[in-house]
């Protein structure tokens, strides 16, 4: 596995895993390895409800490469003791900056629980919630062209295992090392 990660990092290729119910035994056995590979290469593990969902997410992988920069990524664990809860009073908030160099803002959220409500809020207007571009059972994608500059907020309810990735797509490579 270390060789795969090193090679993907050297080639600057993010590794994505698209898992459908047909791979369920594989998911339970290897999901931690998949997450480790994806995290170390800048990819993601995405749970899909069926094979048709893969077609809807093909642009996500095809647009990887030149002019793309990671703004932030992370994961949120479920409740202690392995219990999965849809507790409405626990929401994780991720604040992140967006400046004029960002041509397209791309936010991908993958959840263990199906159909959770993910909110992306624009600084343009108070309570300016952005509608998802793609909303599947376990995957929500927001793609915002020419996003407003300022602090954006991603709100994710707790429960189950959730991963998120916030990226900038621009005309050229963008570096977010200093703000």
C-alpha positions, -999 to 999 in steps of 0.1 A, spaced: 0 0 0 29 24 8 42 20 -28 8 29 -42 5 60 -20 41 71 -29 36 66 -66 2 85 -66 18 114 -46 48 115 -69 26 116 -100 3 141 -82 -27 119 -89 -55 119 -63 -70 84 -58 -108 82 -56 -128 51 -45 -164 49 -57 -181 21 -38 -216 8 -45 -237 -18 -26 -222 -46 -47 -189 -39 -29 -204 -40 6 -183 -69 20 -152 -51 6 -163 -18 22 -165 -33 57 -132 -51 53 -111 -24 36 -127 10 42 -99 22 65 -73 13 39 -93 31 12 -96 62 34 -59 62 42 -49 60 5 -74 87 -5 -64 110 23 -27 107 15 -32 113 -22 -58 141 -20 -87 119 -32 -118 107 -15 -139 75 -7 -174 81 -20 -203 57 -12 -228 55 -40 -263 40 -39 -260 24 -74 -238 22 -104 -258 49 -123 -246 74 -96 -211 70 -109 -219 88 -141 -232 118 -122 -198 121 -104 -175 116 -134 -168 154 -138 -155 154 -102 -126 132 -111 -121 144 -147 -115 180 -136 -87 170 -112 -53 184 -121 -40 218 -133 -55 248 -116 -69 229 -86 -60 236 -50 -72 221 -18 -86 247 6 -95 223 34 -105 187 40 -113 165 70 -135 139 86 -160 138 114 -165 107 135 -198 95 148 -209 94 184 -187 76 210 -191 39 213 -197 35 176 -233 46 178 -247 64 148 -270 93 157 -289 119 137 -290 143 166 -302 176 152 -285 196 180 -250 188 169 -237 205 138 -201 208 127 -192 241 112 -163 246 88 -154 282 80 -131 287 50 -119 317 30 -125 323 -7 -108 350 -27 -110 364 -62 -85 339 -76 -111 311 -72 -130 306 -105 -150 276 -92 -155 265 -56 -160 227 -54 -172 211 -21 -177 174 -18 -192 157 13 -195 119 18 -216 105 46 -221 71 61 -257 78 68 -280 84 38 -296 117 29 -283 140 56 -288 177 51 -255 195 43 -255 233 40 -231 256 22 -235 293 31 -223 322 10 -211 354 25 -230 373 -1 -262 375 18 -273 366 53 -284 330 54 -274 327 17 -276 289 15 -263 274 -18 -282 246 -34 -262 214 -41 -252 206 -76 -254 169 -70 -273 153 -42 -271 115 -39 -279 93 -9 -244 94 5 -227 122 -15 -234 159 -18 -215 181 -42 -216 219 -44 -201 235 -75 -202 273 -74 -189 293 -104 -173 327 -96 -180 325 -59 -183 357 -38 -151 365 -19 -151 362 19 -156 336 46 -179 307 35 -194 281 59 -200 244 55 -225 230 81 -226 193 86 -249 175 111 -232 149 133 -238 112 130 -219 84 114 -186 89 96 -184 119 73 -156 132 51 -154 166 33 -132 182 7 -132 219 -2 -113 229 -34 -106 258 -56 -106 254 -93 -89 282 -112 -73 291 -145 -39 283 -130 -25 267 -99 -35 285 -67 -16 283 -34 -35 288 -2 -5 287 22 -8 323 36 -39 344 43 
